[in-house]
Each structure stands twice: as structure tokens, then as C-alpha cells.
């Protein structure tokens, strides 16, 4: 019984930390300006609890990112068109990229902080969410006759949704959301022919 209670407490603490981080990032407008000590205090847990649950700041950012990405992942893996697996490949590729772009626009500060931390690895391209998106996009591109080098093409298309580029265009240059979506759709259509 004590082990069950401790797992329940750990799960509750984990959720409290994620909710606190989410709230603090939203209030401050930037993940970079929030310390782990502030997140722990907001969640009502000690810093040790935060570190046991997430390992470090990058682990917390990854967990929050994954929690926010979960609905997109679910729609892609088992949802209806235009994101779901039953969608024809020529329609699915632009829908996937649009979903990634919209996700990054909606979560700009978090995504920039995560990509800048290099996801705890030497390269953002080694992050599990990037590998998942790349593999998915590559596999869909392989189903489109005449698409050259689906592996490279998937990387090139995902590069158009990198957080630093999205932040530069939307944040610094003030390009409106719908204009960014239209430009990405045009770029993708041109690439797919």
C-alpha cells in the first residue's frame, strides 16, 4: 500500500509541476525567464521533487512540450483526415506541416527554449519528437510518386518549421499567423509539384 501511495503522490506532483511551469511560462511570456525554483514553489513541491521527476530543466521543458504535443500526435496517429493515416499522402504532407507550424506558433516560447537547450543532446535533430516527425513525414513522402530523396526532403520541410525561424518571422518580423501558414503551404506545394 505505501508503494502505491508513493507512486500516486509522484504522479500528482509531476502533474502539479507541469501545470505550474505552464502557468508561469504563460504569465511571463517566456520559458527562459522562469527558474526551476520558481516552478517548484508554484507547484508546492521542493526542488528535489522537481529534479526527481524531470531530471533537470531541459527534462521539464521536454515533458511540458510532449504534454502539449500529445493531442497533435494522437490526431496524426489515429485521427481523421487531414492529419490521420487515412489521408491521401499529397493532402497529408501539407496538413502535417501546418499542424507543426500551428503548434510551434501556439507554443513559441516553450519550443524556442527547448530547441535552444538542444534537448539535452548534441543536436535538436536527435530529440524524440523531431525523430518521430521526420520519420512520419519521410514515410508519407515515400508514398508520393516522383518525390526525390524523401529523407532529405522531410528534413528540409521540417526546417521551415524550426522554432527559431518561426520566432524570427512571427516575433521579430511580425508576419501574421495566416500569412505564415499560406507561405508554408505554397512552399510545400511547390516542392511536391
Secondary structure, 3 states (H helix, E strand, C coil): CHHHHHHHHHHHHHHHHHHHHHHHHHHHCCCCCCCHHHHHHHHCCCHHHHHHHHCCHHHHHHHHHHHHHHHHHHHHHHCCCCCCCCCCHHHHHHHHHHHHHHHHHHCHHHHHHHHHCHHHCCCHHHCHHHHHHHHHHHHHHCCCCCCCCHHHHHHHHHHCCCHHHHHHHHHHCCCCHHHHHHHHHHHHHHHHC
